[in-house]
Amino acid sequence: MHLVETMAYAGDRPWHGLGNKLAPKQSIDVWRKQAGMDWEIEESEVRYVVGRNGIGSINAFPAQKVLYRSDNHKPLSVVSKRYQVVQPGEILEFYRDLTEVGGFELESAGVLREGRKFWALAKTGQSTVLKRRDRVDGYLLLATACDGTLATTAQFTSVRVVCNNTLSIALGSNAGAVKVPHRSQFDPDVVKRQLGITVATWDSFVARMKALVDCPVDPDSVDGLLRRVLTYPNPDGEGVAVNEQAFRTARALYDGAGKGAELASAKGTAWGVLSSVTEFVDHHRRARSDDHRRDAAWFGAGAQIKQRAWDEALKLVA
């Protein structure tokens, strides 16, 4: 079951093999059409029929409104009257000046869940190489949803090229992300100012990555970190339990089964342990489909696991 409705990409084929491949440096207008984001979210008041068998008087419910697609009129959600809509085109338009004058380059964009969620991902042009072979590139992800599942979120993200693992860039101040709830107006210029699209966040992240690369770990430390991170709530509501299957998979990835696990940057280091978790979440964690796994890895439970792993790994170098 695919969550992806439509998608365009430049560069390597995406995780599910779907989408329209574009040549590099296409215009925002081309991206909007090829990614299937060239429609609007329309809204209408909620109405209901009083009577039996759908026959009777039609009444309005003014506190709520229905959101639907302008192209096929399919319903997307019912939200409060105060809900501020962010259009698919606005997500791409956010990148216009960044791509035209800022050196950013769009890599993927598309629509999930029949139009309820949409995103765009762009390379920032920032990159570093750990121990001469392990390359990590910087990205900016912008995503939103119109069904109450996601605030409009701009998030700096890193991608470890050797295994296509993603990791959100969040420092102590959480400067790597800006979230705009749908009760507020989305103002792209304000978001860009809040993000501080500069090299400062990236440079701090690189310094932390290099500290993890330079931090050797013993087997007990590896096991301890993985067991603290790969957990699930106990059914009785008391604390958490270790996900033993996830632990075994991540441990095997760390021990050499993972892509890039044998690189000098990862073998026997805190960076290697963190990479085993990110690879598990992005590529091996149980999910209904690859789309569901990626959705969770970017926005849901998978992203939370990776954040816990980052926090725990940093404790090793504190």
JOHU-V820551 format. One record per backbone hydrogen bond with DSSP energy under -1.0 kcal/mol. NH is the residue of the N-H (numbers start at 0). CO is the residue of the C=O. Records with the same first field share a line. If there is no record, write none. Layout:
BEGIN
NH->CO ; CO
END
This chain:
BEGIN
4->110
5->110
7->108
8->19
9->106
16->13
19->6
21->8
30->26
31->27
32->28
33->29
34->30
35->32
36->31
41->67
43->65
45->63
47->58
49->56
54->51
56->49
58->47
60->45
63->60
64->78
65->43
66->76
67->41
68->73
69->39
72->68
75->66
76->66
78->64
80->62
82->79
83->181
90->86
91->87
92->88
93->89
94->91
95->92
98->94
99->95
100->96
101->96
103->97
104->122
106->120
107->120
108->7
109->118
110->5
111->116
112->2
114->111
115->112
116->111
117->143
118->109
119->141
120->107
121->139
122->104
123->137
127->135
129->133
132->129
133->129
135->127
136->158
137->125
138->156
139->121
140->154
141->119
142->152
143->117
144->149
145->115
151->179
152->142
153->177
154->140
155->175
156->138
157->166
158->136
159->164
160->134
162->159
163->159
164->159
166->157
168->155
169->167
173->170
176->173
177->153
179->151
183->180
190->186
191->187
192->188
193->189
194->190
195->191
197->195
202->198
203->199
204->200
205->201
206->202
207->203
208->204
209->205
210->206
211->207
212->208
213->209
214->211
216->267
221->217
222->218
223->219
224->220
225->221
226->222
227->223
228->224
229->225
230->228
231->240
233->238
236->233
240->231
242->229
243->241
246->242
247->243
248->244
249->245
250->246
251->247
252->248
253->249
254->250
255->252
256->251
257->252
260->257
262->259
265->262
266->262
268->265
269->214
270->211
272->268
273->269
274->270
275->271
276->272
277->273
278->274
279->275
280->276
281->277
282->278
283->279
284->279
292->288
293->289
294->290
295->291
296->292
297->293
298->294
302->295
303->299
304->300
305->301
306->302
307->303
308->304
309->305
310->306
311->307
312->308
313->309
314->310
END
